Amino acid sequence: MADNLAPITLTRKVEDIHSGGFSMEEEKALGFKDGELFKIPQALPELITLHKKYFCRNMELYKEKILQNNPEYVEIQKDVYYHTSTIVSEQIAYDASKGVIVIEKGAKIMPFSYLVGPLRIDEGATVNPHSYISNSYIGKHSKVGGEVGGSTMEAYSNKSHYGGIFDSYIGSWVNLGGGTSNSNLKNTYGPVKMAGIETNELFLGAIISDHVKTAINTSIYTGKIIGIGAHIYGTVTEDVPSFTNYINKDKMTTIPFDVILKTAARMWGRRHETEFPEEDKKVLSYAYTETESERKERGVKEGKLTF
């Protein structure tokens, strides 16, 4: 099953994936039964489609078991809950008519944002001013701005600026440059195919793996998969292999492994005072080796990236 979720599962365990707004580990820690909140994705598109199917229901279950009558949370209006340690501006508009909104421990919501449920802003996350965030899970210590809808963003990722991310799954340690946006709807209004799978979904965005970085104004076509650690420039019209500099299908070069490690360590250092963990280096090394054949098959070249 883990192979069906590659490249995501090359750098994270299945139990660490958020599906329907919660991970398997969280489900256990919160005292829910196995499978009550977390549904194991069986294929890459289910990283997105299971969120659509179960997130609203899961937030209701979370409210009933955890949020209600809990002194650590305050219900500021119907179905809008804050942890008592959050920092939230008064100039925020909420719409919980379609699902529960919860702002978790230590999260920060900046002024003039519009939050639409179901929505879970996890511990230590930041929502920047003038943001529109709806029907999404925003992971721990992540930063979001602009528009995010129908999506899952794992911990320690950044989408701080304008641009829209829709019906997508975003891993950890991702940085989306200002103006980065993805399509979730084909011009033909036809069903979206992802990873060779006919999903029968009208709205389906992108899967962006751990450690991906995008340049300003990057555009990502409908249903595309971006592999681990890829650096993206311009318009993504096809799936991108892991650890690849991508300008277009005819301009793809392998990112040297030492550059991958240096980039990961620098981003880690902006959030932690400790050194980049040896275990994380081993995970990236394993993923780099495992994806080498894919880069060769796709014609990714060695050498310096040129524009």
C-alpha positions in Angstrom: 0.0 0.0 0.0 2.8 2.4 0.8 4.2 1.9 -2.7 0.8 3.2 -4.0 1.5 6.5 -2.2 5.0 7.1 -3.4 6.6 9.6 -3.5 4.8 10.8 -0.4 5.7 7.7 1.6 9.4 7.8 0.8 9.8 10.6 3.3 6.9 10.0 5.8 5.1 7.1 7.4 1.5 6.5 6.5 0.5 7.1 10.1 2.0 10.7 9.8 -0.2 11.6 6.8 -3.2 13.8 7.5 -6.3 12.3 5.9 -9.7 14.0 6.6 -7.9 16.5 8.8 -6.3 14.0 11.2 -3.4 11.6 11.2 -3.5 8.0 12.5 -1.3 9.1 15.4 -3.7 11.9 16.4 -6.7 9.6 16.1 -5.1 7.3 18.7 -3.9 10.1 21.0 -7.3 11.7 21.0 -9.0 8.4 22.1 -10.9 7.7 18.9 -11.3 4.1 17.6 -9.1 2.9 14.7 -10.6 4.2 11.5 -13.1 6.5 13.2 -11.3 9.6 12.0 -8.4 8.4 9.8 -9.0 6.6 6.6 -5.9 5.1 5.0 -5.4 6.4 1.4 -5.0 3.5 -1.1 -3.8 5.7 -3.9 -2.4 9.2 -4.5 -5.7 10.8 -5.5 -7.2 9.7 -2.2 -4.9 12.1 -0.3 -7.3 14.7 -1.7 -10.6 12.8 -2.2 -10.7 11.4 1.4 -10.4 14.9 2.7 -13.4 15.9 0.6 -15.4 12.9 1.8 -14.6 12.8 5.5 -13.3 16.2 6.7 -16.7 17.8 7.6 -17.9 14.7 9.4 -14.6 14.3 11.3 -14.8 17.9 12.5 -18.2 17.2 13.9 -16.9 14.1 15.7 -13.9 16.2 17.0 -16.3 18.9 18.3 -18.5 16.4 20.1 -15.7 14.4 21.8 -12.9 17.0 22.3 -14.1 20.6 21.9 -17.4 20.8 23.6 -17.2 21.4 27.4 -13.4 21.5 27.2 -12.0 24.4 29.4 -9.0 24.7 27.0 -11.3 25.8 24.1 -13.7 28.7 23.8 -16.7 28.8 21.5 -16.7 32.4 20.3 -19.7 31.8 18.1 -21.6 28.8 16.9 -19.2 26.1 15.8 -16.1 28.4 16.0 -13.7 27.2 18.6 -10.4 28.8 19.8 -7.8 27.2 22.0 -7.2 29.6 24.9 -3.6 30.2 23.9 -4.4 31.4 20.4 -3.7 34.9 19.2 -6.5 36.1 17.0 -7.3 39.5 15.6 -10.7 41.0 16.2 -11.0 41.8 12.4 -11.8 38.2 11.3 -15.0 37.0 9.6 -16.2 33.4 10.0 -18.6 31.2 8.2 -19.2 27.9 10.1 -22.5 27.2 8.3 -20.9 24.3 6.4 -18.6 22.9 9.1 -16.8 23.4 12.4 -13.9 25.9 12.6 -11.1 25.3 15.2 -8.0 27.3 15.9 -5.6 25.1 17.8 -3.0 25.8 20.5 -0.7 28.8 19.9 -2.0 29.5 16.4 -2.0 33.1 15.2 -4.7 34.6 12.9 -3.8 38.0 11.5 -6.3 40.8 10.7 -8.9 40.9 7.8 -9.0 37.2 7.1 -12.1 35.2 6.1 -12.2 31.7 7.6 -14.8 29.2 6.3 -15.6 25.8 7.8 -14.9 23.0 8.0 -11.5 24.3 9.0 -8.7 23.2 11.3 -5.7 25.5 11.9 -3.3 23.4 13.9 -0.9 24.2 16.6 1.5 27.1 16.1 0.3 27.8 12.5 -0.1 31.4 11.2 -2.7 32.8 8.9 -1.4 36.0 7.3 -3.6 39.2 6.8 -6.2 39.3 4.1 -6.4 35.5 3.7 -9.3 33.4 2.6 -9.0 29.9 4.0 -11.8 27.3 3.6 -12.5 23.6 4.0 -8.8 22.9 4.8 -6.4 21.4 7.3 -3.4 23.7 8.0 -0.6 21.8 9.7 1.4 22.6 12.8 3.7 25.7 12.4 2.8 26.2 8.8 2.2 29.7 7.4 -0.6 30.5 4.9 -1.8 33.5 3.0 -3.8 34.3 -0.1 -6.4 31.6 -0.8 -6.4 28.0 0.3 -9.5 25.8 -0.3 -10.3 22.1 0.1 -6.7 21.3 0.9 -4.4 19.6 3.3 -1.1 21.2 4.3 1.3 19.2 6.5 3.5 20.7 9.2 6.2 23.4 8.7 5.2 24.5 5.2 4.8 28.0 3.8 2.3 29.6 1.5 2.7 33.0 2.9 1.7 35.2 -0.1 -1.1 35.7 -2.6 -2.1 33.0 -5.0 -4.5 30.1 -4.7 -4.1 26.5 -3.7 -7.2 24.4 -4.3 -8.2 20.7 -3.7 -4.6 19.8 -3.1 -2.3 17.9 -0.8 0.9 19.7 0.3 3.7 17.9 2.3 6.0 19.3 4.9 8.9 21.7 4.5 7.4 23.1 1.3 7.8 26.7 0.3 5.4 28.1 -2.3 6.7 31.4 -3.7 4.4 34.4 -4.0 1.8 34.0 -6.7 2.0 30.2 -6.9 -1.3 28.8 -7.9 -2.8 25.5 -9.0 -5.7 24.6 -11.2 -8.3 22.2 -9.9 -10.7 22.3 -12.9 -10.1 21.4 -16.5 -11.2 23.8 -19.2 -13.4 21.0 -20.6 -15.1 20.5 -17.2 -14.2 16.8 -17.6 -13.0 14.3 -15.0 -9.4 14.7 -13.8 -6.9 11.9 -14.2 -4.1 11.7 -11.6 -1.2 9.2 -11.5 -2.8 7.4 -14.4 -6.0 6.9 -12.4 -9.4 8.0 -13.7 -10.7 9.7 -10.6 -14.1 10.8 -11.9 -13.5 14.0 -9.9 -14.5 17.3 -11.5 -12.3 19.3 -9.0 -8.9 17.9 -8.2 -5.7 19.9 -7.7 -2.1 18.9 -7.1 0.0 16.7 -4.9 3.1 18.6 -3.8 5.6 16.3 -1.9 7.9 17.1 1.0 10.6 19.7 0.6 9.3 21.1 -2.7 10.1 24.8 -3.5 8.4 26.9 -6.1 9.5 30.2 -7.6 7.3 33.3 -7.7 4.2 33.0 -10.0 4.5 29.3 -10.5 1.4 27.8 -12.1 0.5 24.1 -11.7 -1.9 22.4 -14.1 -4.8 20.2 -12.9 -4.0 16.8 -11.3 -0.2 17.1 -11.4 2.2 15.4 -8.9 5.4 17.2 -7.9 8.0 14.8 -6.4 10.1 15.3 -3.3 12.5 18.2 -3.1 11.8 19.4 -6.6 12.5 23.1 -7.5 9.8 24.5 -9.8 10.0 27.5 -12.1 7.2 28.6 -14.5 4.3 26.4 -15.5 4.0 22.8 -14.5 2.2 20.9 -17.4 3.2 17.4 -16.3 4.2 15.4 -13.3 7.7 16.4 -12.0 10.2 13.7 -10.8 11.6 14.0 -7.3 14.8 16.1 -6.8 14.5 17.8 -10.1 14.9 21.4 -11.3 11.9 21.9 -13.6 11.4 24.7 -16.0 9.5 22.7 -18.6 9.4 19.1 -19.9 12.5 19.9 -22.1 14.4 21.6 -19.3 14.8 19.3 -16.3 18.0 18.8 -14.4 18.9 16.7 -11.4 19.5 18.7 -8.2 22.7 17.5 -6.5 22.2 15.8 -3.2 24.4 18.2 -1.3 22.2 21.1 -2.5 19.1 19.2 -1.3 20.7 18.7 2.2 21.9 22.4 2.4 18.4 23.7 1.4 16.6 21.4 3.9 19.1 22.4 6.7 18.6 26.1 6.0 14.8 25.8 6.2 15.1 23.7 9.3 17.3 26.3 10.9 14.7 29.0 10.4 12.3 27.0 12.7 14.7 25.3 15.1 17.8 26.1 17.0 19.1 22.6 16.7 21.1 21.0 13.8 19.3 19.3 11.0 18.7 15.8 12.3 20.8 12.9 11.0 17.7 10.7 10.7 16.2 13.3 8.3 19.4 13.2 6.2 19.1 9.4 6.0 15.5 9.7 4.9 16.3 12.1 2.1 19.3 10.0 1.0 17.0 7.0 0.8 14.4 8.9 -1.2 17.1 10.3 -3.5 18.4 6.8 -4.3 14.9 5.3 -4.7 13.9 8.0 -7.2 17.0 7.9 -9.4 15.5 5.5 -11.9 12.4 7.7 -12.3 14.6 10.7 -13.2 16.5 8.6 -15.8 13.3 7.4 -17.3 11.9 10.9 -17.6 15.1 12.2 -19.3 16.2 14.4 -16.4 19.7 15.6 -17.2 22.8 16.1 -15.1 24.4 19.5 -15.0 23.7 23.1 -14.0 20.2 24.6 -14.5 20.1 27.3 -17.2 17.2 29.6 -18.0 
